[in-house]
């Protein structure tokens, strides 16, 4: 079985499309792989991979064949997959006028949704209900949103602006380019070591 694409998703999972048309979720924690490969328990390290049709290889050289990945992944229905997100950037900007210790800006994507895949969010004071919140946008809506670039900068992912504007209204290419860049950045050893 060959790997066609891999999308890192939040909560320590990889969504993988295989050559037979199946979409499956690979969850290292469910397989107890953390016991042997504890780096897989860290989201940015889990994202630090490259792949070929026959293998996935992480930054430290750990590699699994596509047959192992296929056999140890769970099928997922599209109605569940569209609810899976990828956090692209977040940063606590406190102190701010709104809160002295917790004012987090975030940017996420929902790569399997067919509309409104881009999310700008704020968490103020530790929650969304009291203060803060998030909004879902299509690509065109996001680009037309005043100060979206400032929000991305505050979420520590200003690099996304260039990708958003480079592909016109081709949201599928934009999502793919963002995911590829997230994996490249996760593979940067300085970023992995928190430098």
Secondary structure, 3 states (H helix, E strand, C coil): CCEEEEEEECCCEEEEEECCCCEEEECCCCCCHHHCCHHHHCHHHHCCEEECCCEEEECCCCEEEHHHHHHCCEECCHHHHCCCCEEEEEEECCCCCCCCCCEEEEEEECCCCCCCCEEEEEEECCEEEEEEEEEEECHHHHHHCCCHHHHHHHCCCCCHHHHHHHCCCCHHHHHHHHHHHHHHHHCCHHHHCCC
